[in-house]
Amino acid sequence: MSKKIIIAIDGFSSTGKSTIAKELAKKLEYAYVDTGAMYRAVTYYAMENGFVGLEFLKEDKLIENLKNIKLNFRYNEKLKFSEIYLNGKNVEREIRTMEVSSLVSKISAISAVRKMLVKQQQEMGKERGIVMDGRDIGTVVFPDAELKLFMTASAEKRANRRYKELLDKGNDVSFEEVLKNVQERDYIDSTRKDSPLKKAKDAVEFDNSNMGLKEQFERVLSIAERCIAKY
């Protein structure tokens, strides 16, 4: 019987990393960790305690209180995915608001926050058998992961996917606006000083510009199964 491995999935925004990671974890019966939810939960904590807002950031106060933040994921049998808990409370719904979305970039840029969450993410992977997606999983969190995938697609393709998602949710946006946002996020992710987005040297690059979800999943699953078979 093959041993369980760590699967690290990194890549640009709107490449479908989380969707593929969730399905892969479910198929392999591995744990799935949404690192984005962790940064959102810290942002929610900062909001609730008055440490961050659109016009301010009390970075020192947040850093002082990081020791009071406890995060963990619990599998919801009914929903068939893991939900994030902040200090024992399920905050899955609270962290998905537009307010959190507008503030999370401020919080995720704080080095002390990234250091704390990377440490927690590494603890979660000690037993292997985990699929984790983000921006720095294969380069910083699990540089020794047995399988690293780097998801990419053209900015136009990603913007089109995001544009359709937003329209389906009733948002009044233009394609040009969404494309500009995708390009700006690419630049920020790739050039930030702390843990920039970059492809690990031993990562498998996966361009899904011209693939549907079914084809993407089948190809990624095949790559994962071949890797697992080696161990």
C-alpha positions as CSV (number, residue, x, y, z in Angstrom):
1,M,0.0,0.0,0.0
2,S,1.3,3.4,-1.0
3,K,2.0,5.9,1.8
4,K,0.1,9.2,1.9
5,I,1.8,12.2,0.5
6,I,1.6,16.0,0.6
7,I,0.1,17.7,-2.5
8,A,0.9,21.4,-2.8
9,I,-1.1,23.4,-5.4
10,D,0.0,26.9,-6.1
11,G,-0.9,29.4,-8.9
12,F,-2.4,32.6,-10.0
13,S,-5.8,33.9,-9.0
14,S,-8.9,32.4,-10.7
15,T,-7.1,29.3,-12.0
16,G,-9.5,27.1,-10.1
17,K,-6.9,25.9,-7.5
18,S,-9.4,25.5,-4.7
19,T,-12.0,23.7,-6.8
20,I,-9.5,21.1,-8.1
21,A,-7.8,20.8,-4.6
22,K,-11.2,20.0,-2.9
23,E,-12.2,17.4,-5.5
24,L,-8.7,15.8,-5.4
25,A,-8.8,15.6,-1.7
26,K,-12.2,14.0,-1.7
27,K,-11.3,11.4,-4.3
28,L,-8.0,10.5,-2.5
29,E,-9.7,10.7,0.9
30,Y,-7.1,13.2,2.0
31,A,-7.5,16.3,4.1
32,Y,-8.0,19.6,2.3
33,V,-6.7,22.9,3.7
34,D,-8.0,26.2,2.3
35,T,-5.2,28.6,3.2
36,G,-7.1,31.5,1.9
37,A,-9.8,30.8,4.6
38,M,-7.1,31.0,7.3
39,Y,-6.1,34.5,6.2
40,R,-9.7,35.5,6.0
41,A,-10.3,34.2,9.5
42,V,-7.4,36.3,10.9
43,T,-8.9,39.3,9.0
44,Y,-12.3,38.7,10.6
45,Y,-10.7,38.5,14.0
46,A,-8.9,41.8,13.4
47,M,-12.2,43.4,12.2
48,E,-14.1,42.2,15.3
49,N,-11.4,43.6,17.6
50,G,-11.1,46.9,15.9
51,F,-7.6,46.3,14.5
52,V,-8.4,46.9,10.8
53,G,-10.8,48.9,8.6
54,L,-10.8,50.5,5.2
55,E,-9.0,53.5,6.4
56,F,-6.8,52.1,9.2
57,L,-4.6,49.1,10.3
58,K,-3.4,48.7,13.8
59,E,-0.7,46.3,12.9
60,D,1.1,46.3,16.2
61,K,-2.1,45.6,18.1
62,L,-2.9,42.6,15.8
63,I,0.6,41.2,16.2
64,E,0.3,41.5,20.0
65,N,-2.9,39.4,19.8
66,L,-1.8,36.7,17.4
67,K,-1.2,34.4,20.3
68,N,-4.9,34.5,21.0
69,I,-5.9,33.2,17.6
70,K,-6.6,29.5,17.3
71,L,-7.6,28.1,13.9
72,N,-8.7,24.6,12.9
73,F,-10.7,22.9,10.2
74,R,-13.5,20.4,11.0
75,Y,-15.1,18.2,8.3
76,N,-18.8,18.8,7.8
77,E,-20.3,15.4,6.9
78,K,-23.5,17.0,5.6
79,L,-21.7,19.5,3.3
80,K,-18.8,17.2,2.5
81,F,-16.1,19.7,3.0
82,S,-14.1,21.1,5.9
83,E,-15.1,24.4,7.5
84,I,-12.8,26.8,9.4
85,Y,-13.2,27.5,13.1
86,L,-11.8,30.6,14.8
87,N,-11.3,30.0,18.6
88,G,-13.8,27.2,18.6
89,K,-16.5,29.1,16.5
90,N,-17.5,28.2,13.0
91,V,-16.8,31.3,10.9
92,E,-17.1,29.9,7.4
93,R,-20.1,32.2,6.6
94,E,-18.6,35.3,8.3
95,I,-15.3,35.2,6.4
96,R,-16.9,35.1,2.9
97,T,-18.4,38.6,3.2
98,M,-17.3,41.5,0.9
99,E,-16.0,43.4,3.9
100,V,-13.5,40.6,4.7
101,S,-12.6,40.4,1.0
102,S,-11.8,44.1,0.9
103,L,-9.5,43.9,4.0
104,V,-7.8,40.5,3.7
105,S,-4.9,41.8,1.5
106,K,-3.9,44.2,4.2
107,I,-3.7,41.4,6.8
108,S,-2.0,38.8,4.5
109,A,0.8,41.3,3.8
110,I,1.9,41.3,7.4
111,S,5.0,39.1,7.9
112,A,4.1,38.1,11.4
113,V,0.7,36.8,10.3
114,R,2.2,34.8,7.4
115,K,4.8,33.4,9.7
116,M,2.2,32.2,12.2
117,L,-0.1,30.7,9.5
118,V,2.8,29.0,7.7
119,K,3.7,27.3,11.0
120,Q,0.1,26.1,11.6
121,Q,-0.1,24.9,8.0
122,Q,3.1,22.9,8.5
123,E,1.7,21.3,11.6
124,M,-1.4,20.3,9.7
125,G,0.8,18.4,7.2
126,K,2.9,16.5,9.6
127,E,0.8,13.3,9.1
128,R,0.9,13.7,5.3
129,G,-2.3,12.8,3.4
130,I,-3.1,16.4,2.7
131,V,-4.0,18.7,-0.3
132,M,-3.2,22.4,0.3
133,D,-3.6,25.3,-2.1
134,G,-2.4,28.8,-2.0
135,R,0.4,31.0,-3.3
136,D,3.5,29.7,-1.4
137,I,2.7,26.1,-0.5
138,G,5.3,24.4,-2.6
139,T,7.9,27.1,-2.1
140,V,7.6,28.0,1.6
141,V,5.1,25.9,3.5
142,F,6.0,22.4,2.1
143,P,9.2,22.7,0.1
144,D,9.5,18.9,0.5
145,A,6.0,18.1,-0.8
146,E,6.1,14.9,-2.9
147,L,3.8,16.5,-5.5
148,K,3.8,20.2,-6.4
149,L,1.4,21.6,-9.0
150,F,1.6,25.2,-10.4
151,M,-1.7,26.2,-11.9
152,T,-1.7,28.9,-14.6
153,A,-3.8,30.2,-17.4
154,S,-3.9,33.4,-19.5
155,A,-5.0,36.5,-17.8
156,E,-7.9,36.9,-20.3
157,K,-9.1,33.3,-19.7
158,R,-9.0,33.8,-15.9
159,A,-10.7,37.1,-16.1
160,N,-13.5,35.7,-18.3
161,R,-14.1,32.9,-15.7
162,R,-14.2,35.4,-12.9
163,Y,-16.4,37.8,-14.9
164,K,-19.0,35.0,-15.5
165,E,-18.9,34.1,-11.8
166,L,-19.5,37.7,-10.7
167,L,-22.4,38.1,-13.2
168,D,-24.0,34.8,-12.0
169,K,-23.9,36.3,-8.5
170,G,-25.6,39.5,-9.6
171,N,-22.6,41.8,-9.6
172,D,-22.6,44.7,-12.0
173,V,-19.1,44.6,-13.4
174,S,-17.4,45.0,-16.8
175,F,-15.0,42.5,-18.3
176,E,-12.3,45.2,-18.6
177,E,-12.7,45.9,-14.9
178,V,-12.2,42.3,-14.0
179,L,-9.3,41.8,-16.3
180,K,-7.5,44.8,-14.7
181,N,-8.1,43.4,-11.3
182,V,-6.7,40.0,-12.3
183,Q,-3.6,41.6,-13.8
184,E,-3.1,43.8,-10.7
185,R,-3.4,40.8,-8.4
186,D,-0.8,38.9,-10.5
187,Y,1.6,41.7,-10.1
188,I,1.1,42.1,-6.4
189,D,1.3,38.3,-5.8
190,S,4.4,37.9,-7.8
191,T,6.4,41.0,-6.6
192,R,5.5,41.2,-2.8
193,K,8.6,41.0,-0.6
194,D,7.2,38.2,1.7
195,S,6.5,34.8,0.1
196,P,5.9,35.9,-3.5
197,L,4.1,33.7,-5.9
198,K,6.5,31.7,-8.0
199,K,6.8,28.3,-9.4
200,A,8.8,25.8,-7.4
201,K,11.7,24.4,-9.4
202,D,10.3,20.8,-9.1
203,A,6.6,21.8,-9.6
204,V,4.5,20.4,-12.5
205,E,3.2,23.4,-14.5
206,F,-0.4,23.0,-15.3
207,D,-1.9,25.4,-17.9
208,N,-5.7,25.0,-17.9
209,S,-6.4,27.9,-20.3
210,N,-8.3,25.6,-22.7
211,M,-9.6,22.9,-20.3
212,G,-13.0,22.4,-18.7
213,L,-13.3,21.3,-15.1
214,K,-13.8,17.6,-15.9
215,E,-10.6,17.4,-18.1
216,Q,-8.6,19.4,-15.5
217,F,-9.6,17.1,-12.7
218,E,-9.0,13.9,-14.6
219,R,-5.5,15.1,-15.6
220,V,-4.6,16.3,-12.1
221,L,-5.9,13.0,-10.6
222,S,-3.8,11.0,-13.1
223,I,-0.6,13.0,-12.1
224,A,-1.4,12.5,-8.4
225,E,-2.0,8.8,-8.7
226,R,1.2,8.3,-10.6
227,C,3.1,10.2,-7.9
228,I,1.5,8.3,-5.0
229,A,2.3,5.0,-6.7
230,K,6.0,5.8,-6.4
231,Y,5.8,5.7,-2.6
